[in-house]
Structure formats: C-alpha cells, structure tokens
C-alpha cells in the first residue's frame, strides 16, 4: 500500500494561493496537533495557522477520547483561527462549518458520498470516516479557536480504531491523494470562514449548507446526555446555536446514535 509522505512545499504553495492562511506546517510526529496549536495561541499574533502531523501519539476526539493510527494513513490536521467580534453563543458553528468543509472536500476529491452526522462526524454509508474537535484556546472578544480534523485515508479493517469506523480505501476509493485532500479541505474551510465573517457571523447560509449535508435530520435518534439522561426521538432541525433539535428539545452535547439509517 502506498503511504507516501505529504508534500509540505506543495501544501504551503496551495494554501498561499488562497490568501487566507498565514502558515502550513507538516511534522512527522507529535502528541496532538490540537494541543500544540492551543499552546501557540498564547501568542496574540498567532492566527490562521495550520499544523499537520504524519502521526499522532495522543490524538484526542470528543469527550477526550484517544485515537491513534499508523503513520501516513490518516490526515491529522489542526487550524488555529481568531474569530473577531463574534457572539460567543455562535462559536458552536465553527466545528459545524469545518464539517461542511470536510464533506465537500471528500466529495469533490474522491467522489465518495460523504455526509454529516450531528454535530460534526463525517460518515460514509453509516460508518465514521472523520471526526472534528474544536477547542477555545483563548477567550475574550476575539477568541482563538483550534479546530482539529482526523480523517481516515488508507486504514485497513485491522487498523481501524473502532469497528464502526471506515477509511477512504475501505469505502472503495482507489489510491486517495492526501495532498489533494488536505488542499481541498483548506480551500473549503477558507472559503466558508471568509463568507461567514463577511456576513457578520450570520449563520443563515452556513445553516442551510449544514442541513443539506446532515444525515441526522429526519432520523430517529438516541441521545445520551450529560448526567445520564437518555432522549429518544426524531431529529427535527438545528437551532440558531447549532444545537440538534430532538422533538422540541435542544441537545448541545452528548452521544447521538442514529436508530434508523437513512443515508
């Protein structure tokens, strides 16, 4: 199996053409790209940085779950952005925006029928291809947020972190190009973020794009909420803060399971 290294120079050139990112860095290994950029957010000048690792030793997902993978078999990437003048209640849309960007990049680059599962898991045929984790690195009027993406590219069945995961190769994509995927994700993210910022952080357009790609809506779900409560019902929509509506209840956190798969 071809697990070639990323072309750091090519990625930097492609990102520079977008006029959005200040730097794209590729490292062979690190503990966590998110943790690295959270630390660098202490520098008030740090903004629009991209860090990619060929392997992570302490990658983290939602609820601080750990994930690792073979070197060069995934895309492990984090982006640091400062979201100036935003209502803090709207910040929850940033990881959802990233999910839209990843779905569109996967579709355009590979042709795979990727969709979103609320809040920001990327699925192919019901199996998890990618996850997204956002962390506030610096609060205030111009918060700094680090958004991490972990996308399975060439993992085999034996290398999957959990049985319900998948990879592009397992989904039938022959020889997926990680350089093309990274460049596409950055292009989609930059475009979505710039449009959102230009709209004064209004979520109308972003919300419509998210709903169009979200397989959770209209599906019967089971939500395990903080504190142990379990809520079951039809996912009817996304509220203005990016929360999932189950019946008339807004769910902002917790594990959501699709009980009836409509993909």
C-alpha positions as CSV (number, residue, x, y, z in Angstrom):
1,X,0.0,0.0,0.0
2,X,1.3,3.4,-0.9
3,X,1.6,5.6,2.1
4,X,3.7,8.4,0.7
5,X,4.6,11.4,2.9
6,X,2.8,14.7,2.5
7,X,4.4,17.2,0.2
8,X,4.9,20.1,2.7
9,X,6.1,22.6,0.0
10,X,3.1,21.8,-2.3
11,X,0.6,22.2,0.6
12,X,2.2,25.5,1.6
13,X,2.0,26.8,-2.0
14,X,-1.6,25.8,-2.4
15,X,-2.5,27.4,0.8
16,X,-0.7,30.6,0.0
17,X,-2.7,30.9,-3.2
18,X,-5.9,31.1,-1.1
19,X,-4.6,34.3,0.7
20,X,-6.1,33.1,3.9
21,X,-3.7,31.1,5.9
22,X,-0.5,32.5,7.5
23,X,1.4,29.2,7.5
24,X,1.1,25.5,6.9
25,X,3.4,23.2,8.8
26,X,3.9,19.5,8.4
27,X,5.7,17.5,11.2
28,X,6.5,13.8,11.2
29,X,5.1,13.1,14.7
30,X,3.6,15.0,17.6
31,X,1.4,14.2,20.6
32,X,-1.6,16.2,19.4
33,X,-1.8,18.9,16.8
34,X,-4.7,20.5,18.7
35,X,-2.7,20.7,21.9
36,X,0.3,22.2,20.0
37,X,-1.8,25.0,18.5
38,X,-3.7,25.6,21.7
39,X,-0.3,26.3,23.3
40,X,0.8,28.6,20.5
41,X,-2.4,30.6,20.8
42,X,-0.8,32.3,23.8
43,X,0.9,34.5,21.2
44,X,-1.7,37.1,20.2
45,X,-0.2,37.3,16.7
46,X,-0.8,33.6,16.1
47,X,-3.7,33.3,13.6
48,X,-4.8,31.2,10.7
49,X,-2.1,28.6,11.4
50,X,-2.3,25.0,10.1
51,X,-0.4,22.1,11.7
52,X,-0.4,18.6,10.2
53,X,1.2,15.5,11.6
54,X,2.0,12.3,9.8
55,X,1.3,10.5,13.1
56,X,-0.1,11.5,16.5
57,X,0.8,9.8,19.7
58,X,-2.0,11.4,21.8
59,X,-4.7,12.4,19.3
60,X,-8.0,13.4,21.0
61,X,-11.6,13.3,20.0
62,X,-14.8,14.4,21.7
63,X,-15.1,13.6,25.4
64,X,-11.3,13.4,25.5
65,X,-11.3,10.0,23.7
66,X,-7.9,8.9,22.5
67,X,-7.2,7.9,18.9
68,X,-4.0,6.9,17.1
69,X,-3.2,5.4,13.7
70,X,-0.4,4.2,11.5
71,X,1.9,6.9,10.2
72,X,0.7,8.5,6.9
73,X,-2.6,6.5,6.9
74,X,-4.7,9.5,8.0
75,X,-5.0,13.2,7.9
76,X,-4.3,14.7,11.3
77,X,-4.6,18.4,11.0
78,X,-5.5,21.4,13.2
79,X,-6.3,25.0,12.3
80,X,-5.9,28.0,14.7
81,X,-8.2,30.9,13.9
82,X,-9.2,34.1,15.8
83,X,-12.9,34.8,15.4
84,X,-13.1,38.5,15.9
85,X,-16.2,40.2,17.1
86,X,-18.4,37.1,17.3
87,X,-21.2,36.4,19.7
88,X,-19.8,33.6,22.0
89,X,-23.1,31.8,21.6
90,X,-22.4,31.5,17.9
91,X,-19.0,29.9,18.2
92,X,-20.5,26.5,18.2
93,X,-21.0,26.8,14.4
94,X,-17.2,26.8,13.8
95,X,-16.8,23.0,14.1
96,X,-20.0,22.5,12.1
97,X,-18.6,24.8,9.4
98,X,-15.5,22.6,9.4
99,X,-17.7,19.5,8.9
100,X,-19.2,21.0,5.9
101,X,-15.8,21.8,4.5
102,X,-14.5,18.3,5.1
103,X,-17.6,16.7,3.4
104,X,-17.3,18.9,0.4
105,X,-13.6,18.3,0.1
106,X,-14.1,14.5,0.3
107,X,-16.9,14.6,-2.3
108,X,-15.0,16.8,-4.7
109,X,-11.7,15.0,-4.4
110,X,-12.8,11.3,-4.2
111,X,-16.4,11.1,-5.4
112,X,-17.3,9.3,-2.1
113,X,-20.8,10.0,-0.8
114,X,-19.8,11.6,2.5
115,X,-22.4,13.1,4.8
116,X,-22.5,14.6,8.2
117,X,-23.8,13.1,11.5
118,X,-24.5,15.8,14.1
119,X,-22.6,17.5,15.3
120,X,-19.5,17.0,13.1
121,X,-18.7,13.4,12.3
122,X,-18.2,12.6,8.7
123,X,-19.8,9.3,7.6
124,X,-19.7,7.1,4.5
125,X,-22.5,4.5,4.4
126,X,-23.1,4.9,8.1
127,X,-19.5,4.4,9.2
128,X,-17.3,7.1,10.6
129,X,-14.7,8.5,8.2
130,X,-13.6,11.6,10.1
131,X,-14.1,13.4,13.3
132,X,-13.7,17.1,14.3
133,X,-12.8,18.6,17.6
134,X,-12.9,22.4,18.4
135,X,-11.3,23.9,21.5
136,X,-11.3,27.5,22.6
137,X,-7.6,28.3,23.1
138,X,-8.1,31.9,24.2
139,X,-11.3,33.6,25.3
140,X,-12.4,37.2,25.1
141,X,-13.8,39.5,22.5
142,X,-11.6,38.0,19.8
143,X,-11.5,34.3,20.8
144,X,-8.9,32.0,19.4
145,X,-10.2,28.6,18.4
146,X,-8.3,25.5,17.4
147,X,-10.3,23.0,15.2
148,X,-8.8,19.6,14.6
149,X,-9.7,17.1,11.9
150,X,-8.9,13.4,11.9
151,X,-9.7,11.7,8.6
152,X,-9.0,8.0,7.9
153,X,-7.4,7.6,4.4
154,X,-5.8,4.2,4.0
155,X,-6.5,2.3,7.2
156,X,-7.3,-1.3,6.8
157,X,-10.1,-3.1,8.7
158,X,-7.5,-4.3,11.2
159,X,-6.1,-0.8,11.8
160,X,-9.5,0.9,12.4
161,X,-9.8,2.4,15.9
162,X,-13.4,1.2,16.3
163,X,-15.5,-1.3,14.3
164,X,-18.0,1.3,13.1
165,X,-15.2,3.4,11.5
166,X,-14.1,3.3,7.9
167,X,-11.4,4.8,5.6
168,X,-11.5,6.1,2.1
169,X,-9.7,2.9,0.9
170,X,-12.2,0.7,2.6
171,X,-15.0,2.8,1.1
172,X,-13.8,2.0,-2.4
173,X,-11.6,5.0,-3.2
174,X,-8.5,3.8,-5.1
175,X,-5.2,5.5,-4.2
176,X,-6.6,8.5,-2.4
177,X,-4.3,11.5,-2.6
178,X,-3.7,13.0,0.8
179,X,-2.1,16.2,-0.6
180,X,-5.2,16.8,-2.7
181,X,-7.5,16.1,0.2
182,X,-5.6,18.5,2.6
183,X,-5.6,21.2,-0.1
184,X,-9.3,20.8,-0.7
185,X,-10.2,20.9,3.0
186,X,-8.2,24.1,3.5
187,X,-9.8,25.6,0.4
188,X,-13.3,24.8,1.5
189,X,-12.6,25.9,5.1
190,X,-11.1,29.2,4.0
191,X,-14.0,30.0,1.7
192,X,-16.7,29.1,4.2
193,X,-14.9,31.0,7.0
194,X,-14.4,34.1,4.9
195,X,-18.0,34.1,3.7
196,X,-19.2,33.7,7.3
197,X,-17.0,36.5,8.6
198,X,-18.1,38.8,5.7
199,X,-21.7,38.1,6.7
200,X,-21.1,39.4,10.2
201,X,-21.2,35.9,11.6
202,X,-24.8,35.5,10.5
203,X,-25.5,31.7,10.3
204,X,-28.3,31.6,7.7
205,X,-26.2,30.5,4.7
206,X,-24.0,28.2,6.8
207,X,-27.0,26.6,8.5
208,X,-28.6,25.9,5.1
209,X,-25.4,24.2,3.9
210,X,-25.1,22.2,7.0
211,X,-28.7,21.0,7.0
212,X,-28.3,20.0,3.3
213,X,-25.4,17.6,4.2
214,X,-26.6,16.3,7.6
215,X,-27.9,12.8,7.6
216,X,-29.1,13.1,11.2
217,X,-32.1,15.3,10.3
218,X,-35.4,13.4,9.9
219,X,-33.8,10.3,11.5
220,X,-34.9,8.7,14.8
221,X,-32.0,9.2,17.2
222,X,-31.0,8.2,20.7
223,X,-29.1,11.0,22.6
224,X,-27.1,10.1,25.7
225,X,-27.0,13.4,27.6
226,X,-24.6,14.6,30.3
227,X,-25.8,13.4,33.6
228,X,-27.1,10.1,32.3
229,X,-30.4,11.2,30.7
230,X,-31.3,9.4,27.5
231,X,-33.5,11.1,25.0
232,X,-35.1,9.3,22.0
233,X,-37.0,10.9,19.2
234,X,-36.9,12.3,15.7
235,X,-34.1,14.9,14.9
236,X,-36.2,17.7,13.5
237,X,-33.7,20.5,13.0
238,X,-30.7,22.6,14.0
239,X,-31.3,25.7,16.2
240,X,-29.6,29.1,15.8
241,X,-26.8,28.0,18.1
242,X,-26.0,24.8,16.2
243,X,-27.8,22.5,18.7
244,X,-29.7,19.5,17.5
245,X,-33.5,19.6,18.0
246,X,-34.9,16.3,19.1
247,X,-38.6,16.8,19.1
248,X,-38.8,20.1,21.0
249,X,-35.6,19.6,23.0
250,X,-32.3,21.2,22.1
251,X,-29.3,19.0,22.5
252,X,-26.0,20.7,22.8
253,X,-23.8,17.9,24.0
254,X,-23.8,14.1,24.3
255,X,-23.5,11.0,22.1
256,X,-26.1,10.7,19.4
257,X,-26.9,7.4,17.7
258,X,-28.9,7.0,14.6
259,X,-31.6,4.4,15.3
260,X,-32.9,4.3,11.7
261,X,-30.2,4.7,9.0
262,X,-31.2,6.9,6.0
263,X,-28.1,7.6,4.0
